[in-house]
Amino acid sequence: MTLLPPAPLVLADAERVGSLAAELVLNRLIARPAARLLLEPGSAPRTMFSALRAHALAGELPSAQATVLQLSELVGATTERDALRTELRDIALGALVTLDGTAADLEAEAERHAAAVEASPVDLAVVGLDADGGVARDAPPARRASGVRLIRGDGSEAALTVGLGTLFAARELIVLAVGVETAPALRAMLEDAPAPANPASWLR
């Protein structure tokens, strides 16, 4: 497998970031209608989902065979699951595979979701970059671990999340960085050596 270097693209505002991300997702679905997508809700992908819903309502989104896999979930909550379902409204899917942060056995829930994620390659993952360099609930310090797991970060909320290694292994990865506050994290992700202090750097 040939690894291509990161290709940053700077756009004027969050609306344009979301619109371009949606176009990229649309193109991937046209090329591979049964694609497996790792997605998360949140402020960075919000405009992307809005644009995708517009494509779906216009009959332009060939998503009926696609599988969407949830990226992460807070322990004791279904916040991200419910938000993802809301963002995907009006979009027909072959399957939506979610995480339950309220499961009685969180380790078993992590194993169940890991099996679903790893059943076959992930075609495209779309993640938002946090100001501290974190992605998918992996806040510093972080390592490039694979598989869905329970994390209890220093000072951060406990969560179930796919590993950075799983994101790295995706066939294609889009990192959305929105707002001036993410600029230092984006620079570190693209230029600094991979290190636990900058989780996103492991994706390079």
C-alpha positions in Angstrom: 0.0 0.0 0.0 1.4 3.4 -1.0 0.9 6.0 1.7 0.3 9.5 0.3 1.5 12.5 2.3 -1.1 14.7 4.0 -2.6 17.2 1.5 -3.9 20.3 3.5 -6.4 22.5 1.8 -7.2 25.9 3.4 -10.7 27.3 2.8 -12.3 30.6 3.9 -14.8 29.4 6.4 -16.6 26.5 8.0 -19.3 26.4 5.4 -16.8 25.8 2.6 -14.9 23.2 4.7 -18.2 21.3 5.2 -19.2 21.7 1.5 -15.9 20.3 0.2 -15.9 17.5 2.8 -19.5 16.5 1.6 -18.3 16.6 -2.0 -15.5 14.2 -1.2 -17.8 11.9 0.7 -20.3 12.0 -2.3 -17.5 11.2 -4.8 -16.3 8.2 -2.7 -19.9 6.9 -2.5 -20.3 7.3 -6.3 -17.1 5.2 -6.7 -18.0 2.7 -4.0 -21.7 2.7 -3.1 -21.2 0.0 -0.4 -18.5 2.0 1.3 -17.9 1.7 5.0 -17.6 5.2 6.7 -16.4 6.1 10.2 -18.1 9.3 11.2 -18.7 11.5 14.2 -21.0 14.4 15.0 -19.7 17.7 16.3 -19.0 21.3 15.4 -16.4 20.5 12.7 -18.5 18.0 10.7 -21.8 19.8 11.1 -21.7 21.7 7.9 -20.6 18.5 6.1 -23.7 16.7 7.3 -25.9 19.6 6.3 -24.5 19.5 2.8 -24.8 15.7 2.6 -28.5 15.9 3.6 -29.0 18.5 0.8 -27.4 16.0 -1.7 -29.7 13.3 -0.4 -32.8 15.3 -0.7 -31.8 16.2 -4.2 -31.5 12.5 -5.0 -27.7 12.8 -5.6 -26.3 10.8 -2.7 -25.9 7.0 -3.5 -25.8 6.0 0.1 -28.4 3.2 0.3 -25.8 0.5 0.4 -23.3 2.3 2.6 -22.5 1.5 6.3 -21.8 4.3 8.8 -19.9 3.3 11.9 -19.9 5.6 15.0 -16.5 6.9 16.0 -16.9 7.4 19.7 -19.3 7.8 22.6 -19.1 9.2 26.1 -19.4 6.7 29.0 -22.8 6.9 30.6 -24.4 8.7 27.7 -25.9 8.2 24.2 -25.1 11.8 23.3 -23.0 11.2 20.2 -25.1 8.3 19.0 -28.3 10.5 19.1 -26.5 13.4 17.5 -25.2 11.2 14.7 -28.6 9.8 14.0 -29.9 13.4 13.9 -27.2 14.4 11.5 -27.9 11.5 9.2 -31.7 12.1 9.0 -33.0 12.1 5.5 -30.0 10.0 4.4 -30.8 6.4 3.4 -28.2 3.9 4.6 -27.6 0.2 4.3 -26.6 0.1 8.0 -25.8 2.4 10.9 -23.7 0.8 13.6 -23.6 2.8 16.9 -22.0 2.7 20.3 -23.9 2.5 23.6 -22.2 4.4 26.3 -24.8 3.2 28.8 -24.1 -0.5 28.3 -23.8 -2.5 31.6 -20.6 -4.1 30.3 -18.5 -1.4 28.6 -15.6 -3.8 27.7 -18.1 -6.1 26.0 -19.6 -3.1 24.2 -16.1 -2.1 23.0 -15.4 -5.6 21.8 -18.8 -5.7 19.9 -18.1 -2.4 18.2 -14.5 -3.4 17.4 -15.7 -6.5 15.7 -18.1 -4.4 13.5 -15.4 -1.9 12.7 -12.8 -4.5 11.9 -15.1 -6.8 9.9 -13.7 -5.3 6.7 -11.7 -2.3 5.8 -12.9 1.2 6.5 -13.1 3.1 3.2 -13.3 6.6 4.6 -13.0 8.2 8.1 -13.9 11.8 8.8 -12.8 13.3 12.1 -12.7 16.8 13.6 -9.5 18.1 15.0 -9.6 19.5 18.6 -7.6 22.5 19.7 -5.4 20.3 21.9 -4.6 18.0 18.9 -7.1 15.3 20.0 -9.3 13.4 17.6 -12.2 11.0 18.2 -12.1 11.6 22.0 -8.4 10.7 22.1 -7.0 13.6 24.1 -3.3 14.0 25.0 -1.4 11.9 26.0 -2.3 9.3 23.3 -0.8 6.5 21.5 -1.5 4.9 18.1 -3.5 2.0 19.4 -6.0 0.1 17.3 -9.4 -1.3 18.1 -12.3 0.2 20.0 -11.5 0.7 23.6 -12.4 2.4 26.8 -10.3 5.5 27.6 -10.1 7.5 30.8 -7.9 10.5 29.9 -6.3 12.8 32.4 -9.0 15.5 33.1 -11.2 14.3 30.2 -14.4 12.4 30.2 -14.3 8.6 29.9 -15.3 7.4 26.5 -15.5 4.5 24.1 -13.5 5.3 20.9 -11.9 3.7 17.9 -8.1 3.8 18.2 -5.9 6.1 16.3 -4.4 3.0 14.7 -7.8 2.1 13.3 -8.1 5.6 11.8 -4.6 5.4 10.4 -5.5 2.1 8.7 -8.5 3.5 7.0 -8.2 3.6 3.2 -8.8 7.4 3.3 -8.9 9.9 6.1 -10.3 13.4 6.2 -9.4 15.6 9.2 -11.5 18.7 9.5 -9.9 21.7 11.3 -12.3 24.6 11.8 -11.5 27.8 13.5 -8.3 29.7 14.4 -8.1 27.9 17.7 -7.2 24.7 15.9 -4.3 26.2 13.9 -1.5 25.3 16.3 -2.8 21.7 16.5 -3.0 21.5 12.7 0.5 22.8 12.3 1.8 20.3 14.9 -0.1 17.4 13.2 1.4 18.2 9.8 5.0 19.2 10.9 5.9 17.8 14.3 7.2 14.3 15.0 4.4 11.9 16.2 4.1 12.1 20.0 1.6 11.4 22.7 1.2 15.2 23.3 -0.4 15.5 19.9 -2.7 12.6 19.1 -3.4 13.8 15.6 0.3 13.5 14.7 -0.1 9.7 14.9 -2.4 9.9 11.9 0.4 11.1 9.6 
